Amino acid sequence: MTVEALQELLDDMSLAEKIGQMNQVIGSFYTGESVATGPMADKGFTEENIGLAGSVIGVSGADAEKRIQKGYMEKHPHQIPLLFMLDVINGYRTVFPIPLGQGAAFEPELSMRCARMAAQEAAVSGVHVTFSPMADLVRDARWGRVMESTGEDPYLNSLYAAAMVRGYQGEDLRKAGSVAACVKHFAGYGAPDAGRDYNTVELSEHTLRQFYLPAYEAGIQTGAALVMTAFNTIDGIPATGNRRLMRQILREEMGFDGVLISDWAAIEEMLCHGYCADRTQAAQRAVTAGVDVDMMSGVYAEQLTALVQDGKVPEALIDEAVMRILTLKNALGLFEAPFKDADEEKEKQIILCEEHRALAREAARKSFVLLKNEGVLPLSDKKKTAYIGPYVDSRNLMGAWSITGETKDVATLRESVLEQCADIDAVFCCGCPMTDSGRKLEGFLECTDEMVSAEEQQRMMDEAVEAAKACGQVVLLLGEDRRQSGEAASSAGIQIPGIQQELLDRVCAVCDQVAVVLFSGRPLDIRQIAEKAQAVLLAWMPGTEGARALVDVLSGRYSPSGKLPMSFPYCVGQVPVHYNEYPTGRPHVPGKDKDRFRSKYLDIPNSPLYLFGFGLTYTSFSVSPVVLDRDHMTKDEILTASVTVRNTGSVEGTETVQLYIRDVAASVVRPVKELKGFCKVTLQPDEQQNVRFFITEKELCFLTENGRWESEPGAFEVFIGTSSLADAPARFEYR
Ligand code: GLC
């Protein structure tokens, strides 16, 4: 439709129809599985407003989408099509590594390809909008939703948010295989006090803008069609009703003119926040803040009509919101093609096709981070191998947000080993249950864990120890259950379950060739694992092809190359912890200061166990000292920083060479270093390559005391290395 036609449509709509567009409901209202009575009626849902709702959440499947769309449009006064929205976070049916694992690949373009394939599968299944990318910066491993982020660095997160938006949306939303992207959760949701989900967020304006906003903005500048509000408060006001955050920062400063959708029931939750006295005030404050769509609280549907009729909400505000919603539907081509890509035949062809599975396997391989290796990996094909642990036969490798992924599509580790190494001399045993008995696990897709008796647990453990004794090498597959991370999965403790710790202790007591493969949705306290095992390979939640990818790497066919996108703390007492911290007035340098009065703990080190950007390979690399092509630069010049990287080991490997910059003194304090570039190089043994980074004013800009994003003259240090541990910087003057 043309803009004029959209305007004519809007002008012809009744107030009820307009407000209907701002209401999002669950699909089961249209399939009869949910009815607008009882609790749903209390939420303000009625047959009438459901019949006018503008969008649906949670429906997937071409057949279901077509049936709902057809039935709905036949009854709608203006035959305005529904928008179908769904959480496609790390894949649709072909599930890729969780976003934190994708961040470990340090390859945003790979994630763009993953998002593209996820969009293709979702689109043929009738999905129009995905609630992704999550661009929340994270520093606290206690928060279960770190799994959905790409980590602690604003620069890396910005690259990923932009890449995922490009992947989902393609060049044109009308085109087949494109879905609209929704950047979330605006803003600062990743910084809840104490790491407790939905808790208060207290960020200074400076910290919010310097660290937390850039990734959202990157997704928005890339053209994300939607933004989702966060559950938390900013400056004491819930984001969903925060006019300054949404009108001034999001829409005016960032120039976002797409659809702003609330998070689930977030409008109604402003009553619980104590920000709204009743649902009437909640509706008024949300629509005034510029929230266009009410996700499943029913408040808009119930309250807006009277507010407009009583003159408390200008109808112009409604028109503004509805025009954005109609514009999005038009951009997707839904007025001409309300079913868009939904196609049962194409579902069969595209979903889980070999190309998608191959990419999922590549993405999983590149997500793995080798944290320790004392010669155990790759596994020797001359030794008998024991694969032990609760993940040996698990298909739950897709993470907490893989709601459309199916475990039947996932090969287990045991199956993958036998599939790839049929004649392998190996034994497999579970060793222990996933979690300690009686531990309560929740999750979107409830699954009850059968309880294992103490006798059975003892038998399992004894069997595993015997297997370890009889083999020359052990792969110990441990970690969190997938339900231990994700939404509403905050945890004060971040260690593996006690029963798994016991298995680790007993296996390592009888075998000194133990490689731990760790499955997790968050950084964990793995001091014990790192101390006892000879190798530690972090697998995150690796997705549909994760187990096959693990065998690719454990066998040595592929070398691991991942780097930590989020620091692994020494222990939970350290969090929130991140590499790009401020130096403080009393920096503590281990072993270099005798002064007691330094910024340090009495009982643990300051440094995380494994820092941002760290990860080993099966080979080794040297990086020469940084060479600058000049010792000063002005704002219009480009300074070149280079190193020579050499593969000093005996096998091919891929290293991620990282550029960090420090602004030594500025009008506000600056981090000890900040990631400003990286480059992955694959080298054969003894091969070397010159790696150059170009530093412009852009890399030196920050939020100054003037509240502007600008550079300031002064001294800068340039670090180039294989992790944020890079030292021996080169120095230059910026004039
Ligand atoms: C959830 C999450 C959000 C998700 C939405 C729809 O509560 O906070 O990330 O997209 O509801 O499922």
Residues whose N, C-alpha, C, O or C-beta is under 5 A from the ligand:
A	BS01	GLC	D87 F131 D263 W264
